[in-house]
């Protein structure tokens, strides 16, 4: 007696996802290749930077803002 296994839900979902991606890729091939985009910037309404604007940048390097260096980073694993 032959054993017939039913594909699991994950396999069916994967096949559905691959099929959907294939269909979208086929329809995307019909899109015009030479599309142009236009960006208009009005830079005439700029404001001067204040003289007192300094020291407001914070960059968290090696999780130093979370209480110091982590042990994994110190031991260089």
mmJSON file of the N, C-alpha and C atoms, coordinates in Angstrom:
{"data_MODEL":{"atom_site":{
"group_PDB":["ATOM","ATOM","ATOM","ATOM","ATOM","ATOM","ATOM","ATOM","ATOM","ATOM","ATOM","ATOM","ATOM","ATOM","ATOM","ATOM","ATOM","ATOM","ATOM","ATOM","ATOM","ATOM","ATOM","ATOM","ATOM","ATOM","ATOM","ATOM","ATOM","ATOM","ATOM","ATOM","ATOM","ATOM","ATOM","ATOM","ATOM","ATOM","ATOM","ATOM","ATOM","ATOM","ATOM","ATOM","ATOM","ATOM","ATOM","ATOM","ATOM","ATOM","ATOM","ATOM","ATOM","ATOM","ATOM","ATOM","ATOM","ATOM","ATOM","ATOM","ATOM","ATOM","ATOM","ATOM","ATOM","ATOM","ATOM","ATOM","ATOM","ATOM","ATOM","ATOM","ATOM","ATOM","ATOM","ATOM","ATOM","ATOM","ATOM","ATOM","ATOM","ATOM","ATOM","ATOM","ATOM","ATOM","ATOM","ATOM","ATOM","ATOM","ATOM","ATOM","ATOM","ATOM","ATOM","ATOM","ATOM","ATOM","ATOM","ATOM","ATOM","ATOM","ATOM","ATOM","ATOM","ATOM","ATOM","ATOM","ATOM","ATOM","ATOM","ATOM","ATOM","ATOM","ATOM","ATOM","ATOM","ATOM","ATOM","ATOM","ATOM","ATOM","ATOM","ATOM","ATOM","ATOM","ATOM","ATOM","ATOM","ATOM","ATOM","ATOM","ATOM","ATOM","ATOM","ATOM","ATOM","ATOM","ATOM","ATOM","ATOM","ATOM","ATOM","ATOM","ATOM","ATOM","ATOM","ATOM","ATOM","ATOM","ATOM","ATOM","ATOM","ATOM","ATOM","ATOM","ATOM","ATOM","ATOM","ATOM","ATOM","ATOM","ATOM","ATOM","ATOM","ATOM","ATOM","ATOM","ATOM","ATOM","ATOM","ATOM","ATOM","ATOM","ATOM","ATOM","ATOM","ATOM","ATOM","ATOM","ATOM","ATOM","ATOM","ATOM","ATOM","ATOM","ATOM","ATOM","ATOM","ATOM","ATOM","ATOM","ATOM","ATOM","ATOM","ATOM","ATOM","ATOM","ATOM","ATOM","ATOM","ATOM","ATOM","ATOM","ATOM","ATOM","ATOM","ATOM","ATOM","ATOM","ATOM","ATOM","ATOM","ATOM","ATOM","ATOM","ATOM","ATOM","ATOM","ATOM","ATOM","ATOM","ATOM","ATOM","ATOM","ATOM","ATOM","ATOM","ATOM","ATOM","ATOM"],
"id":[1,2,3,4,5,6,7,8,9,10,11,12,13,14,15,16,17,18,19,20,21,22,23,24,25,26,27,28,29,30,31,32,33,34,35,36,37,38,39,40,41,42,43,44,45,46,47,48,49,50,51,52,53,54,55,56,57,58,59,60,61,62,63,64,65,66,67,68,69,70,71,72,73,74,75,76,77,78,79,80,81,82,83,84,85,86,87,88,89,90,91,92,93,94,95,96,97,98,99,100,101,102,103,104,105,106,107,108,109,110,111,112,113,114,115,116,117,118,119,120,121,122,123,124,125,126,127,128,129,130,131,132,133,134,135,136,137,138,139,140,141,142,143,144,145,146,147,148,149,150,151,152,153,154,155,156,157,158,159,160,161,162,163,164,165,166,167,168,169,170,171,172,173,174,175,176,177,178,179,180,181,182,183,184,185,186,187,188,189,190,191,192,193,194,195,196,197,198,199,200,201,202,203,204,205,206,207,208,209,210,211,212,213,214,215,216,217,218,219,220,221,222,223,224,225,226,227,228,229,230,231],
"type_symbol":["N","C","C","N","C","C","N","C","C","N","C","C","N","C","C","N","C","C","N","C","C","N","C","C","N","C","C","N","C","C","N","C","C","N","C","C","N","C","C","N","C","C","N","C","C","N","C","C","N","C","C","N","C","C","N","C","C","N","C","C","N","C","C","N","C","C","N","C","C","N","C","C","N","C","C","N","C","C","N","C","C","N","C","C","N","C","C","N","C","C","N","C","C","N","C","C","N","C","C","N","C","C","N","C","C","N","C","C","N","C","C","N","C","C","N","C","C","N","C","C","N","C","C","N","C","C","N","C","C","N","C","C","N","C","C","N","C","C","N","C","C","N","C","C","N","C","C","N","C","C","N","C","C","N","C","C","N","C","C","N","C","C","N","C","C","N","C","C","N","C","C","N","C","C","N","C","C","N","C","C","N","C","C","N","C","C","N","C","C","N","C","C","N","C","C","N","C","C","N","C","C","N","C","C","N","C","C","N","C","C","N","C","C","N","C","C","N","C","C","N","C","C","N","C","C","N","C","C","N","C","C"],
"label_atom_id":["N","CA","C","N","CA","C","N","CA","C","N","CA","C","N","CA","C","N","CA","C","N","CA","C","N","CA","C","N","CA","C","N","CA","C","N","CA","C","N","CA","C","N","CA","C","N","CA","C","N","CA","C","N","CA","C","N","CA","C","N","CA","C","N","CA","C","N","CA","C","N","CA","C","N","CA","C","N","CA","C","N","CA","C","N","CA","C","N","CA","C","N","CA","C","N","CA","C","N","CA","C","N","CA","C","N","CA","C","N","CA","C","N","CA","C","N","CA","C","N","CA","C","N","CA","C","N","CA","C","N","CA","C","N","CA","C","N","CA","C","N","CA","C","N","CA","C","N","CA","C","N","CA","C","N","CA","C","N","CA","C","N","CA","C","N","CA","C","N","CA","C","N","CA","C","N","CA","C","N","CA","C","N","CA","C","N","CA","C","N","CA","C","N","CA","C","N","CA","C","N","CA","C","N","CA","C","N","CA","C","N","CA","C","N","CA","C","N","CA","C","N","CA","C","N","CA","C","N","CA","C","N","CA","C","N","CA","C","N","CA","C","N","CA","C","N","CA","C","N","CA","C","N","CA","C","N","CA","C","N","CA","C","N","CA","C","N","CA","C"],
"label_alt_id":[null,null,null,null,null,null,null,null,null,null,null,null,null,null,null,null,null,null,null,null,null,null,null,null,null,null,null,null,null,null,null,null,null,null,null,null,null,null,null,null,null,null,null,null,null,null,null,null,null,null,null,null,null,null,null,null,null,null,null,null,null,null,null,null,null,null,null,null,null,null,null,null,null,null,null,null,null,null,null,null,null,null,null,null,null,null,null,null,null,null,null,null,null,null,null,null,null,null,null,null,null,null,null,null,null,null,null,null,null,null,null,null,null,null,null,null,null,null,null,null,null,null,null,null,null,null,null,null,null,null,null,null,null,null,null,null,null,null,null,null,null,null,null,null,null,null,null,null,null,null,null,null,null,null,null,null,null,null,null,null,null,null,null,null,null,null,null,null,null,null,null,null,null,null,null,null,null,null,null,null,null,null,null,null,null,null,null,null,null,null,null,null,null,null,null,null,null,null,null,null,null,null,null,null,null,null,null,null,null,null,null,null,null,null,null,null,null,null,null,null,null,null,null,null,null,null,null,null,null,null,null],
"label_comp_id":["UNK","UNK","UNK","UNK","UNK","UNK","UNK","UNK","UNK","UNK","UNK","UNK","UNK","UNK","UNK","UNK","UNK","UNK","UNK","UNK","UNK","UNK","UNK","UNK","UNK","UNK","UNK","UNK","UNK","UNK","UNK","UNK","UNK","UNK","UNK","UNK","UNK","UNK","UNK","UNK","UNK","UNK","UNK","UNK","UNK","UNK","UNK","UNK","UNK","UNK","UNK","UNK","UNK","UNK","UNK","UNK","UNK","UNK","UNK","UNK","UNK","UNK","UNK","UNK","UNK","UNK","UNK","UNK","UNK","UNK","UNK","UNK","UNK","UNK","UNK","UNK","UNK","UNK","UNK","UNK","UNK","UNK","UNK","UNK","UNK","UNK","UNK","UNK","UNK","UNK","UNK","UNK","UNK","UNK","UNK","UNK","UNK","UNK","UNK","UNK","UNK","UNK","UNK","UNK","UNK","UNK","UNK","UNK","UNK","UNK","UNK","UNK","UNK","UNK","UNK","UNK","UNK","UNK","UNK","UNK","UNK","UNK","UNK","UNK","UNK","UNK","UNK","UNK","UNK","UNK","UNK","UNK","UNK","UNK","UNK","UNK","UNK","UNK","UNK","UNK","UNK","UNK","UNK","UNK","UNK","UNK","UNK","UNK","UNK","UNK","UNK","UNK","UNK","UNK","UNK","UNK","UNK","UNK","UNK","UNK","UNK","UNK","UNK","UNK","UNK","UNK","UNK","UNK","UNK","UNK","UNK","UNK","UNK","UNK","UNK","UNK","UNK","UNK","UNK","UNK","UNK","UNK","UNK","UNK","UNK","UNK","UNK","UNK","UNK","UNK","UNK","UNK","UNK","UNK","UNK","UNK","UNK","UNK","UNK","UNK","UNK","UNK","UNK","UNK","UNK","UNK","UNK","UNK","UNK","UNK","UNK","UNK","UNK","UNK","UNK","UNK","UNK","UNK","UNK","UNK","UNK","UNK","UNK","UNK","UNK","UNK","UNK","UNK","UNK","UNK","UNK"],
"label_asym_id":["A","A","A","A","A","A","A","A","A","A","A","A","A","A","A","A","A","A","A","A","A","A","A","A","A","A","A","A","A","A","A","A","A","A","A","A","A","A","A","A","A","A","A","A","A","A","A","A","A","A","A","A","A","A","A","A","A","A","A","A","A","A","A","A","A","A","A","A","A","A","A","A","A","A","A","A","A","A","A","A","A","A","A","A","A","A","A","A","A","A","A","A","A","A","A","A","A","A","A","A","A","A","A","A","A","A","A","A","A","A","A","A","A","A","A","A","A","A","A","A","A","A","A","A","A","A","A","A","A","A","A","A","A","A","A","A","A","A","A","A","A","A","A","A","A","A","A","A","A","A","A","A","A","A","A","A","A","A","A","A","A","A","A","A","A","A","A","A","A","A","A","A","A","A","A","A","A","A","A","A","A","A","A","A","A","A","A","A","A","A","A","A","A","A","A","A","A","A","A","A","A","A","A","A","A","A","A","A","A","A","A","A","A","A","A","A","A","A","A","A","A","A","A","A","A","A","A","A","A","A","A"],
"label_entity_id":["1","1","1","1","1","1","1","1","1","1","1","1","1","1","1","1","1","1","1","1","1","1","1","1","1","1","1","1","1","1","1","1","1","1","1","1","1","1","1","1","1","1","1","1","1","1","1","1","1","1","1","1","1","1","1","1","1","1","1","1","1","1","1","1","1","1","1","1","1","1","1","1","1","1","1","1","1","1","1","1","1","1","1","1","1","1","1","1","1","1","1","1","1","1","1","1","1","1","1","1","1","1","1","1","1","1","1","1","1","1","1","1","1","1","1","1","1","1","1","1","1","1","1","1","1","1","1","1","1","1","1","1","1","1","1","1","1","1","1","1","1","1","1","1","1","1","1","1","1","1","1","1","1","1","1","1","1","1","1","1","1","1","1","1","1","1","1","1","1","1","1","1","1","1","1","1","1","1","1","1","1","1","1","1","1","1","1","1","1","1","1","1","1","1","1","1","1","1","1","1","1","1","1","1","1","1","1","1","1","1","1","1","1","1","1","1","1","1","1","1","1","1","1","1","1","1","1","1","1","1","1"],
"label_seq_id":[1,1,1,2,2,2,3,3,3,4,4,4,5,5,5,6,6,6,7,7,7,8,8,8,9,9,9,10,10,10,11,11,11,12,12,12,13,13,13,14,14,14,15,15,15,16,16,16,17,17,17,18,18,18,19,19,19,20,20,20,21,21,21,22,22,22,23,23,23,24,24,24,25,25,25,26,26,26,27,27,27,28,28,28,29,29,29,30,30,30,31,31,31,32,32,32,33,33,33,34,34,34,35,35,35,36,36,36,37,37,37,38,38,38,39,39,39,40,40,40,41,41,41,42,42,42,43,43,43,44,44,44,45,45,45,46,46,46,47,47,47,48,48,48,49,49,49,50,50,50,51,51,51,52,52,52,53,53,53,54,54,54,55,55,55,56,56,56,57,57,57,58,58,58,59,59,59,60,60,60,61,61,61,62,62,62,63,63,63,64,64,64,65,65,65,66,66,66,67,67,67,68,68,68,69,69,69,70,70,70,71,71,71,72,72,72,73,73,73,74,74,74,75,75,75,76,76,76,77,77,77],
"pdbx_PDB_ins_code":[null,null,null,null,null,null,null,null,null,null,null,null,null,null,null,null,null,null,null,null,null,null,null,null,null,null,null,null,null,null,null,null,null,null,null,null,null,null,null,null,null,null,null,null,null,null,null,null,null,null,null,null,null,null,null,null,null,null,null,null,null,null,null,null,null,null,null,null,null,null,null,null,null,null,null,null,null,null,null,null,null,null,null,null,null,null,null,null,null,null,null,null,null,null,null,null,null,null,null,null,null,null,null,null,null,null,null,null,null,null,null,null,null,null,null,null,null,null,null,null,null,null,null,null,null,null,null,null,null,null,null,null,null,null,null,null,null,null,null,null,null,null,null,null,null,null,null,null,null,null,null,null,null,null,null,null,null,null,null,null,null,null,null,null,null,null,null,null,null,null,null,null,null,null,null,null,null,null,null,null,null,null,null,null,null,null,null,null,null,null,null,null,null,null,null,null,null,null,null,null,null,null,null,null,null,null,null,null,null,null,null,null,null,null,null,null,null,null,null,null,null,null,null,null,null,null,null,null,null,null,null],
"Cartn_x":[0.845,0.0,0.894,0.694,1.519,1.104,2.085,1.822,1.81,0.719,0.586,0.577,1.633,1.721,1.123,0.348,-0.241,0.783,1.069,2.028,1.561,2.511,2.168,1.736,1.174,0.683,1.838,3.001,4.154,4.614,4.576,4.99,4.0,2.713,1.697,1.812,2.082,2.245,3.471,4.548,5.755,5.503,4.815,4.499,3.586,2.625,1.741,2.535,3.465,4.283,5.164,5.78,6.635,5.809,4.622,3.753,3.296,2.954,2.527,3.667,4.867,6.02,6.289,6.132,6.345,5.332,4.067,3.044,3.308,3.658,3.951,5.154,6.154,7.33,6.966,6.062,5.632,4.885,4.021,3.284,4.194,5.243,6.165,7.01,7.153,7.943,7.266,5.958,5.23,5.322,5.842,5.945,7.004,6.761,7.707,9.038,10.109,11.43,11.959,11.768,12.335,11.356,11.186,10.343,11.229,10.722,11.48,10.737,11.505,10.937,11.429,10.599,10.955,10.764,11.776,11.743,11.974,11.011,11.125,11.335,12.396,12.731,12.736,11.968,11.948,12.861,14.09,15.068,15.112,14.156,14.194,13.708,13.041,12.486,13.348,14.655,15.547,15.661,15.981,16.181,17.623,18.201,19.581,19.66,20.798,21.021,21.291,20.7,20.972,22.427,22.97,24.346,24.495,23.417,23.497,23.201,23.072,22.736,24.018,24.303,25.459,25.233,25.831,25.809,24.487,23.663,22.396,22.382,23.495,23.553,24.033,23.328,23.721,23.751,24.909,25.024,25.389,24.535,24.77,25.704,26.941,27.936,28.181,28.126,28.358,27.462,26.242,25.226,25.668,26.466,26.939,25.804,24.754,23.616,22.749,22.924,22.121,22.838,23.834,24.493,25.92,26.565,27.953,28.14,29.392,29.711,29.205,28.756,28.305,29.52,29.39,30.519,30.994,30.083,30.47,31.369,31.144,31.948,33.304,33.351,34.611,35.548,35.026,35.877,36.193,35.573,35.85,35.699,34.516,34.255,34.021],
"Cartn_y":[-1.172,0.0,1.24,2.083,3.281,4.325,5.034,6.086,7.433,8.158,9.474,10.526,11.312,12.347,13.639,14.29,15.577,16.657,17.582,18.651,19.48,19.866,20.662,22.066,22.773,24.131,25.061,24.84,25.68,25.528,24.289,24.046,24.692,24.545,25.164,26.683,27.242,28.69,29.16,28.4,28.752,28.702,27.658,27.563,28.693,29.065,30.184,31.48,31.691,32.9,32.969,31.849,31.822,32.072,31.464,31.684,33.123,33.735,35.132,36.048,35.799,36.61,36.454,35.239,35.0,35.778,35.772,36.508,38.01,38.564,39.995,40.35,39.46,39.727,39.712,38.82,38.768,40.037,40.523,41.745,42.968,42.937,44.07,44.187,43.116,43.167,44.025,44.233,45.03,46.53,46.907,48.319,48.975,50.212,50.935,51.089,50.789,50.781,52.196,53.082,54.428,55.401,55.279,56.221,57.323,58.539,59.654,60.209,60.671,61.282,62.721,63.592,64.996,65.432,66.082,66.575,68.076,68.827,70.283,70.714,71.46,71.928,73.439,74.038,75.492,75.859,76.238,76.554,78.036,78.804,80.245,80.619,79.714,80.051,79.513,79.514,79.031,80.015,79.486,80.339,80.208,81.264,81.173,80.296,79.638,78.81,79.71,79.406,80.221,80.065,81.11,81.083,80.138,79.879,79.063,77.587,77.183,75.798,74.968,74.275,73.393,72.352,71.19,70.169,69.453,69.34,68.646,67.277,66.841,65.566,64.477,63.337,62.205,60.965,60.332,59.099,57.968,56.965,55.853,54.851,54.805,53.9,52.783,51.548,50.365,50.349,50.763,50.755,51.555,52.591,53.392,54.181,54.474,55.194,54.32,52.996,52.07,51.68,52.411,52.128,51.638,51.914,51.53,50.417,50.0,48.942,47.6,46.762,45.429,44.52,43.5,42.603,41.91,41.586,40.92,41.818,43.12,44.042,44.294,44.231,44.469,43.285,42.049,40.867,40.542,41.24,41.109,39.671,39.109,37.728,37.662],
"Cartn_z":[0.0,0.0,0.0,-0.963,-1.109,-0.085,0.417,1.398,0.683,0.82,0.191,1.284,1.347,2.375,1.85,2.663,2.317,2.651,1.722,2.028,3.224,4.027,5.201,4.786,5.713,5.45,5.063,5.657,5.343,3.908,3.398,2.017,1.06,1.353,0.504,0.518,1.683,1.795,1.013,1.077,0.331,-1.176,-1.639,-3.062,-3.511,-2.67,-2.993,-3.091,-2.157,-2.154,-3.403,-3.762,-4.954,-6.205,-6.282,-7.436,-7.543,-6.408,-6.401,-6.847,-6.35,-6.765,-8.257,-8.779,-10.204,-11.038,-10.613,-11.354,-11.338,-10.18,-10.101,-10.964,-11.012,-11.834,-13.314,-13.701,-15.106,-15.496,-14.612,-14.92,-14.88,-14.069,-13.98,-15.235,-15.992,-17.216,-18.27,-18.146,-19.122,-18.851,-17.702,-17.342,-18.22,-18.585,-19.432,-18.707,-19.388,-18.777,-18.568,-19.506,-19.44,-18.801,-17.509,-16.788,-16.221,-16.239,-15.684,-14.482,-13.521,-12.327,-12.257,-11.715,-11.611,-10.16,-9.615,-8.251,-8.284,-7.79,-7.742,-6.297,-6.056,-4.716,-4.728,-3.818,-3.681,-2.512,-2.794,-1.758,-1.433,-1.893,-1.654,-0.26,0.444,1.755,2.894,2.717,3.757,4.909,6.095,7.27,7.738,8.293,8.779,10.035,10.2,11.387,12.582,13.74,14.931,15.393,15.977,16.477,17.665,18.396,19.612,19.356,18.115,17.806,17.748,18.828,18.867,19.962,19.832,20.871,21.063,20.037,20.236,19.567,19.019,18.315,19.261,19.293,20.119,19.246,19.126,18.356,19.307,19.369,20.281,19.613,20.081,19.525,20.53,20.07,20.909,22.137,21.985,23.043,24.273,24.08,25.197,25.836,25.089,25.653,26.531,26.458,27.251,28.53,28.953,30.216,30.075,28.996,28.845,27.837,27.668,26.713,27.215,26.328,26.699,26.837,27.634,27.896,26.624,25.714,24.478,23.63,23.688,22.903,23.552,24.894,25.586,25.39,25.49,25.36,23.907,22.967,21.537,21.056,21.322,20.889,19.425],
"occupancy":[1.0,1.0,1.0,1.0,1.0,1.0,1.0,1.0,1.0,1.0,1.0,1.0,1.0,1.0,1.0,1.0,1.0,1.0,1.0,1.0,1.0,1.0,1.0,1.0,1.0,1.0,1.0,1.0,1.0,1.0,1.0,1.0,1.0,1.0,1.0,1.0,1.0,1.0,1.0,1.0,1.0,1.0,1.0,1.0,1.0,1.0,1.0,1.0,1.0,1.0,1.0,1.0,1.0,1.0,1.0,1.0,1.0,1.0,1.0,1.0,1.0,1.0,1.0,1.0,1.0,1.0,1.0,1.0,1.0,1.0,1.0,1.0,1.0,1.0,1.0,1.0,1.0,1.0,1.0,1.0,1.0,1.0,1.0,1.0,1.0,1.0,1.0,1.0,1.0,1.0,1.0,1.0,1.0,1.0,1.0,1.0,1.0,1.0,1.0,1.0,1.0,1.0,1.0,1.0,1.0,1.0,1.0,1.0,1.0,1.0,1.0,1.0,1.0,1.0,1.0,1.0,1.0,1.0,1.0,1.0,1.0,1.0,1.0,1.0,1.0,1.0,1.0,1.0,1.0,1.0,1.0,1.0,1.0,1.0,1.0,1.0,1.0,1.0,1.0,1.0,1.0,1.0,1.0,1.0,1.0,1.0,1.0,1.0,1.0,1.0,1.0,1.0,1.0,1.0,1.0,1.0,1.0,1.0,1.0,1.0,1.0,1.0,1.0,1.0,1.0,1.0,1.0,1.0,1.0,1.0,1.0,1.0,1.0,1.0,1.0,1.0,1.0,1.0,1.0,1.0,1.0,1.0,1.0,1.0,1.0,1.0,1.0,1.0,1.0,1.0,1.0,1.0,1.0,1.0,1.0,1.0,1.0,1.0,1.0,1.0,1.0,1.0,1.0,1.0,1.0,1.0,1.0,1.0,1.0,1.0,1.0,1.0,1.0,1.0,1.0,1.0,1.0,1.0,1.0,1.0,1.0,1.0,1.0,1.0,1.0,1.0,1.0,1.0,1.0,1.0,1.0],
"B_iso_or_equiv":[0.0,0.0,0.0,0.0,0.0,0.0,0.0,0.0,0.0,0.0,0.0,0.0,0.0,0.0,0.0,0.0,0.0,0.0,0.0,0.0,0.0,0.0,0.0,0.0,0.0,0.0,0.0,0.0,0.0,0.0,0.0,0.0,0.0,0.0,0.0,0.0,0.0,0.0,0.0,0.0,0.0,0.0,0.0,0.0,0.0,0.0,0.0,0.0,0.0,0.0,0.0,0.0,0.0,0.0,0.0,0.0,0.0,0.0,0.0,0.0,0.0,0.0,0.0,0.0,0.0,0.0,0.0,0.0,0.0,0.0,0.0,0.0,0.0,0.0,0.0,0.0,0.0,0.0,0.0,0.0,0.0,0.0,0.0,0.0,0.0,0.0,0.0,0.0,0.0,0.0,0.0,0.0,0.0,0.0,0.0,0.0,0.0,0.0,0.0,0.0,0.0,0.0,0.0,0.0,0.0,0.0,0.0,0.0,0.0,0.0,0.0,0.0,0.0,0.0,0.0,0.0,0.0,0.0,0.0,0.0,0.0,0.0,0.0,0.0,0.0,0.0,0.0,0.0,0.0,0.0,0.0,0.0,0.0,0.0,0.0,0.0,0.0,0.0,0.0,0.0,0.0,0.0,0.0,0.0,0.0,0.0,0.0,0.0,0.0,0.0,0.0,0.0,0.0,0.0,0.0,0.0,0.0,0.0,0.0,0.0,0.0,0.0,0.0,0.0,0.0,0.0,0.0,0.0,0.0,0.0,0.0,0.0,0.0,0.0,0.0,0.0,0.0,0.0,0.0,0.0,0.0,0.0,0.0,0.0,0.0,0.0,0.0,0.0,0.0,0.0,0.0,0.0,0.0,0.0,0.0,0.0,0.0,0.0,0.0,0.0,0.0,0.0,0.0,0.0,0.0,0.0,0.0,0.0,0.0,0.0,0.0,0.0,0.0,0.0,0.0,0.0,0.0,0.0,0.0,0.0,0.0,0.0,0.0,0.0,0.0,0.0,0.0,0.0,0.0,0.0,0.0],
"pdbx_formal_charge":[null,null,null,null,null,null,null,null,null,null,null,null,null,null,null,null,null,null,null,null,null,null,null,null,null,null,null,null,null,null,null,null,null,null,null,null,null,null,null,null,null,null,null,null,null,null,null,null,null,null,null,null,null,null,null,null,null,null,null,null,null,null,null,null,null,null,null,null,null,null,null,null,null,null,null,null,null,null,null,null,null,null,null,null,null,null,null,null,null,null,null,null,null,null,null,null,null,null,null,null,null,null,null,null,null,null,null,null,null,null,null,null,null,null,null,null,null,null,null,null,null,null,null,null,null,null,null,null,null,null,null,null,null,null,null,null,null,null,null,null,null,null,null,null,null,null,null,null,null,null,null,null,null,null,null,null,null,null,null,null,null,null,null,null,null,null,null,null,null,null,null,null,null,null,null,null,null,null,null,null,null,null,null,null,null,null,null,null,null,null,null,null,null,null,null,null,null,null,null,null,null,null,null,null,null,null,null,null,null,null,null,null,null,null,null,null,null,null,null,null,null,null,null,null,null,null,null,null,null,null,null],
"auth_seq_id":[1,1,1,2,2,2,3,3,3,4,4,4,5,5,5,6,6,6,7,7,7,8,8,8,9,9,9,10,10,10,11,11,11,12,12,12,13,13,13,14,14,14,15,15,15,16,16,16,17,17,17,18,18,18,19,19,19,20,20,20,21,21,21,22,22,22,23,23,23,24,24,24,25,25,25,26,26,26,27,27,27,28,28,28,29,29,29,30,30,30,31,31,31,32,32,32,33,33,33,34,34,34,35,35,35,36,36,36,37,37,37,38,38,38,39,39,39,40,40,40,41,41,41,42,42,42,43,43,43,44,44,44,45,45,45,46,46,46,47,47,47,48,48,48,49,49,49,50,50,50,51,51,51,52,52,52,53,53,53,54,54,54,55,55,55,56,56,56,57,57,57,58,58,58,59,59,59,60,60,60,61,61,61,62,62,62,63,63,63,64,64,64,65,65,65,66,66,66,67,67,67,68,68,68,69,69,69,70,70,70,71,71,71,72,72,72,73,73,73,74,74,74,75,75,75,76,76,76,77,77,77],
"auth_comp_id":["UNK","UNK","UNK","UNK","UNK","UNK","UNK","UNK","UNK","UNK","UNK","UNK","UNK","UNK","UNK","UNK","UNK","UNK","UNK","UNK","UNK","UNK","UNK","UNK","UNK","UNK","UNK","UNK","UNK","UNK","UNK","UNK","UNK","UNK","UNK","UNK","UNK","UNK","UNK","UNK","UNK","UNK","UNK","UNK","UNK","UNK","UNK","UNK","UNK","UNK","UNK","UNK","UNK","UNK","UNK","UNK","UNK","UNK","UNK","UNK","UNK","UNK","UNK","UNK","UNK","UNK","UNK","UNK","UNK","UNK","UNK","UNK","UNK","UNK","UNK","UNK","UNK","UNK","UNK","UNK","UNK","UNK","UNK","UNK","UNK","UNK","UNK","UNK","UNK","UNK","UNK","UNK","UNK","UNK","UNK","UNK","UNK","UNK","UNK","UNK","UNK","UNK","UNK","UNK","UNK","UNK","UNK","UNK","UNK","UNK","UNK","UNK","UNK","UNK","UNK","UNK","UNK","UNK","UNK","UNK","UNK","UNK","UNK","UNK","UNK","UNK","UNK","UNK","UNK","UNK","UNK","UNK","UNK","UNK","UNK","UNK","UNK","UNK","UNK","UNK","UNK","UNK","UNK","UNK","UNK","UNK","UNK","UNK","UNK","UNK","UNK","UNK","UNK","UNK","UNK","UNK","UNK","UNK","UNK","UNK","UNK","UNK","UNK","UNK","UNK","UNK","UNK","UNK","UNK","UNK","UNK","UNK","UNK","UNK","UNK","UNK","UNK","UNK","UNK","UNK","UNK","UNK","UNK","UNK","UNK","UNK","UNK","UNK","UNK","UNK","UNK","UNK","UNK","UNK","UNK","UNK","UNK","UNK","UNK","UNK","UNK","UNK","UNK","UNK","UNK","UNK","UNK","UNK","UNK","UNK","UNK","UNK","UNK","UNK","UNK","UNK","UNK","UNK","UNK","UNK","UNK","UNK","UNK","UNK","UNK","UNK","UNK","UNK","UNK","UNK","UNK"],
"auth_asym_id":["A","A","A","A","A","A","A","A","A","A","A","A","A","A","A","A","A","A","A","A","A","A","A","A","A","A","A","A","A","A","A","A","A","A","A","A","A","A","A","A","A","A","A","A","A","A","A","A","A","A","A","A","A","A","A","A","A","A","A","A","A","A","A","A","A","A","A","A","A","A","A","A","A","A","A","A","A","A","A","A","A","A","A","A","A","A","A","A","A","A","A","A","A","A","A","A","A","A","A","A","A","A","A","A","A","A","A","A","A","A","A","A","A","A","A","A","A","A","A","A","A","A","A","A","A","A","A","A","A","A","A","A","A","A","A","A","A","A","A","A","A","A","A","A","A","A","A","A","A","A","A","A","A","A","A","A","A","A","A","A","A","A","A","A","A","A","A","A","A","A","A","A","A","A","A","A","A","A","A","A","A","A","A","A","A","A","A","A","A","A","A","A","A","A","A","A","A","A","A","A","A","A","A","A","A","A","A","A","A","A","A","A","A","A","A","A","A","A","A","A","A","A","A","A","A","A","A","A","A","A","A"],
"auth_atom_id":["N","CA","C","N","CA","C","N","CA","C","N","CA","C","N","CA","C","N","CA","C","N","CA","C","N","CA","C","N","CA","C","N","CA","C","N","CA","C","N","CA","C","N","CA","C","N","CA","C","N","CA","C","N","CA","C","N","CA","C","N","CA","C","N","CA","C","N","CA","C","N","CA","C","N","CA","C","N","CA","C","N","CA","C","N","CA","C","N","CA","C","N","CA","C","N","CA","C","N","CA","C","N","CA","C","N","CA","C","N","CA","C","N","CA","C","N","CA","C","N","CA","C","N","CA","C","N","CA","C","N","CA","C","N","CA","C","N","CA","C","N","CA","C","N","CA","C","N","CA","C","N","CA","C","N","CA","C","N","CA","C","N","CA","C","N","CA","C","N","CA","C","N","CA","C","N","CA","C","N","CA","C","N","CA","C","N","CA","C","N","CA","C","N","CA","C","N","CA","C","N","CA","C","N","CA","C","N","CA","C","N","CA","C","N","CA","C","N","CA","C","N","CA","C","N","CA","C","N","CA","C","N","CA","C","N","CA","C","N","CA","C","N","CA","C","N","CA","C","N","CA","C","N","CA","C","N","CA","C","N","CA","C","N","CA","C","N","CA","C"],
"pdbx_PDB_model_num":[1,1,1,1,1,1,1,1,1,1,1,1,1,1,1,1,1,1,1,1,1,1,1,1,1,1,1,1,1,1,1,1,1,1,1,1,1,1,1,1,1,1,1,1,1,1,1,1,1,1,1,1,1,1,1,1,1,1,1,1,1,1,1,1,1,1,1,1,1,1,1,1,1,1,1,1,1,1,1,1,1,1,1,1,1,1,1,1,1,1,1,1,1,1,1,1,1,1,1,1,1,1,1,1,1,1,1,1,1,1,1,1,1,1,1,1,1,1,1,1,1,1,1,1,1,1,1,1,1,1,1,1,1,1,1,1,1,1,1,1,1,1,1,1,1,1,1,1,1,1,1,1,1,1,1,1,1,1,1,1,1,1,1,1,1,1,1,1,1,1,1,1,1,1,1,1,1,1,1,1,1,1,1,1,1,1,1,1,1,1,1,1,1,1,1,1,1,1,1,1,1,1,1,1,1,1,1,1,1,1,1,1,1,1,1,1,1,1,1,1,1,1,1,1,1,1,1,1,1,1,1]
}}}
